[in-house]
Amino acid sequence: MRRVVVKFHIARSGKGGRLGAFRAHLHYIQRDGVERDGQGGDLYTRDGETPHGDRFLDRSETDRHQFRIIVSPEDGVALGDLRETTRALMVQMERDLGTRLDWVAVDHHNTGHPHTHIVVRGKDARGQDLVIAPDYLKSGLRQRAADLVTERLGPRRDLEIARARHAEVRQDRLTAIDRAMLHDVEDGILDVSGTASSEAERFERSLRLQRLSHLRQLGLAKPVGEGGWRMVSGWDRVLAEMGQRGDVIRTLAHRFGRKDGLERLTTFDAPRAEGRTLTGTVLAVLPDDELRDRRSVVFEDFDGRRWLIGLGETEPDAIPPEGAIVEAGARTARARSSDRVIAGIAEGAGGLYSEDIHAGADPSSTAAFRHAHVRRLEALRRAGLVERMPDGVWTIPEDYLGKAAQFEGRRQGGVSLSVRSWLSLEEQIRREGVTWLDDVADGTQGKRLIAARQARLAWLQQQGWLASDQVTLGAEARSRLCRREQDIAVARIAKASGRSEVTLQTGEAISGRYEQALSLGSGRFVVIGNAKAFALVPWRAEIERHRGRELVAKRTAQGLSWTIGMGRQKGLSR
C-alpha cells in the first residue's frame, strides 16, 4: 500500500465570539496554502460547487465543534493535483458515515511535502451534531486514503519499500523505526539480541542495528551487555525536536532558496531565559501545529543571532508580520479566573467539584456558567492534570492552580512576544510619523540598528523635524508627526470609501463593522465603519477574533470599550 499520513483534531467553538476559533483556522489554512503554480491557496469542496469561506462560517454559527483533518500522501508530488484524490476521499467518507458532509479544503504545496487541509462542519445532513468514532479518524480514514493513492499510483514495489526504510536510518528525526523500537524499550533498555527466523525479520533487525548506531553518534543510545542498548531518557522527545528544527530549516530554505545562517537557528527556551529579553526583527512566520493553529516565528536579534520562538495559540492577525520589531521574553504563566473559581469551590467541598456542588456553593450562577467550568476541566483532563470519577464528580488536587498555570504556559508557548513596531526598520526610516526608531537610545548595539537610527535622524533633519544639532524629537514635533500620519491614513480611507471620519470623544460611540487593521508608526489601529462614517480606534489582540463582525466601540473615561453586535446603537451617538 502507498503510505498516507492522516492527522485530525476536533476543535471546539471558541470562547467569546463563537466563530473566532473557526474563522482563525480558515484564515490560517488559506494564508499558508500555496498552489503548485505559486498562487495563494484556494478553498474548494465537492466537484461542481464553489465554496465561500464566509458562508461556510455562517453555516457553522451554531456548531459546537468542527473536524480538522490533514491528509499527507508520501507520494504527494507524484499525485500532482490533490483535489481529485481529496474529493474521492470525502465521497468515501460520506458513504462510511452515512451522511452528506459540509466541508472545504485547501492544498498546501509550499513546504516540499504536498498535503491537504480539510475542515468538516460538526453537523450532519439533518442538522444534528456530527459524531465520528475516533477509531475511524485514527485508522479508518488513513486506510481509505491509502487505498485511493494506491489505486492511482499502483502498489509500492519491494525495492521502493526497502529504499524508504533505509532512508530513515540516518534521519535526525523521530522515524517509524524509532516508534517501533519505543514499544520494545523496558526500563530504558532495548534488547536486539534475538535471532531472526525469516528474511523480513533479518531485514528489520538490520535496520534497528543501523539506526541504533546512528543514535549512538547523536548521544541518544549506548550499547550495554550482549545485544542490549541503553536509551537516553527522553530520546524520542529529543528526536522529535530535532525533526521540528530540521523541518523549519527546510521550509525556510524552500521559501528563500538558501540556507545562509539557518543552520545556526537556536530554539528560544523561555524557562531558562531567567528574565532575559531579546529584541529584533521577524524573519518568517511558520506553522507549528497546523491543526491547532499554533505558530512559530524565526527571529533575528540585533546582534545577528537567529532564534526559533514558539507562539502557542495566537489569532492570525495578531501575529507580527515579517520585518516587524518584536521583544521576546518568558511569559508569566497564570491560571484562569475559572480555575480560581473551581479551586475555591473544591476547597470547601473536600477537594471535589461538580456542577451540582457549584450550584450549591453559588446559587446565583447560571447553568451555562457552570458548564463553562466543566469544559475547562475537560481540557485539563485531556492533558492528564485532573480526573473525573464515573459519577461525573471531579477530584481537584491541592496543587490545581499551579497545574492549571503550567497548562496555560504550555498552551501559549511559554513565550511573551511583544510587538514594538508593526513596521520594519526600512519602513520606519522615512515614515512621516512617530516610530519606534525615534525612541531608540544613541548608545544602542547592533550594526543594522545603528545604521537605521542614523538614517532616520538624517531624514528627520532633512525634512525639518529636527535641527542639525538635535537627536531627539520634542513633544510638539512628536504630536505633529503623529497627527500627520493619521491624517494621511484617514484621507486615504475617506477617498476610497466616500465616507467621513469621526473622532470619538468621551461618551460617544460608533456602530459598524471591523473592516481592517492599520499599522502606523505610532501603533496599530482598527478601522470600524458603517455606511456613512468610520473611526480609527486603538487595536487590541483580543478583538481580532471579531474581524469582519458588527460591533460597537465606545469611548469612556477609562479608555475604549467594545460590544459585539449592533445592539441599539445606530451610527455615532452620545
Secondary structure, 3 states (H helix, E strand, C coil): CCCEEEEEEEEECCCCCCCHHHHHHHHHHHHHCECCCCCECCCECCCCCCCCHHHHHHHCCCCCEEEEEEEEECCHHHHCCCHHHHHHHHHHHHHHHCCCCCEEEEEECCCCCCEEEEEEECECCCCCECCCCHHHHHHHHHHHHHHHHHHHHCCCCHHHHHHHHHHCCCCCCCCHHHHHHHHHCECCEEECCCCCCCHHHHHHHHHHHHHHHHHHHCCCEEEECCCEEEECCCHHHHHHHHHHHHHHHHHHHHHHCCCCCHHHCEECCHHHCCCCCEEEEEEEEEEEECCCCEEEEEEEECCCCEEEEEEEECCHHHCCCCCCEEEEEECCCCCCHHHHHHHHHHHCCCCEECHHHHHHHCCCCCHHHHHHHHHHHHHHHHCCCCEECCCCCEECCCCHHHHHHHHHHHHCCCEEEEEEECCCHHHHHCCCCCCHHHHCCCCCCCHHHHHHHHHHHHHHHHCCCCCCCCCCCCHHHHHHHHHHHHHHHHHHHHHHHCCEECCCCCCCEEEEEEEEEEEECCEEEEEEECCCEEEEEECCHHHHHHCCCEEEEEEECCEEEEEECCCCCCCEEC
